Amino acid sequence: MDPFGLKIIFITVLVFVPLERLFAIHPQKVFRRNWGNDLIFLLFNGMLIKLGLLAVIVSVIFAAAWVVPTSFRAVVGGLPYWVQIPAVILLSDLGFYWTHRMFHAVPWLWRFHSIHHSMEELDWLAASRGHPVDQVLTLGVALVPVFALGFSEWAIGVFAWIHQWQSIFVHSNVRFGFGPLRFLFVSPEFHHWHHSNEREARDRNFAAQLSFLDALFGSFHLPRGQIPKAYGLDRPMPQRYLRQLLYPFFGERIFPSKPDTATLVRTMAAQKVPNRSL
């Protein structure tokens, strides 16, 4: 990772570790279980995702030159930034919402996305655990309309900055619910329910930034005054970086996993819950 990236990580640690100690949803250690695995995701996954997204973006730009009139792209790119930025956020989150929902609904896509849901404790570092195929497809689809329609690089850059920091924030172990704004914007409380392994929270809260999309499409779940009791899958997954990269392709055939006591307890408690295994 480049020196600038290491500085960003250092700043992130300085901001979020104290917040998680002061406003924790669940009491847990800074170096919680499988912390090292997620650190490897943070350090090494970024380049794979960037290369994949670059290929998607270049393809979209070339295709848009043939499909979308240049005059229309010029008009969109010339709009005031106060119009462009909200439009980029809305269009991107619409794409993110439906792609994310598809990754939950289609079994072979779920095998990739289940890597992200294999976390049993959430914090700022948990946002980094995601299979590159999952990340490239989900973010790629989200970015297709904004590049195709000709939004300015500055507006897209602001969106990317907001998306990155909000992703870290909503996975962090902090008790922030946003009050009445919870129906408009995604909060840590909202996204923690997405990772919950409880019956009523299954396949809910898909939006990355705009929670009203879940309210609009019938997937909103945010019970007032409650917090998730358990996170993760119904059965264990290997907790090593390379194994998790290969797991969607080979699964138990080459990487059999053994449940620990905590996982067995969760599985027994959830045995009447719709399957959320691999």
Beta strands, then each sheet from edge to edge (+ up, - down):
end
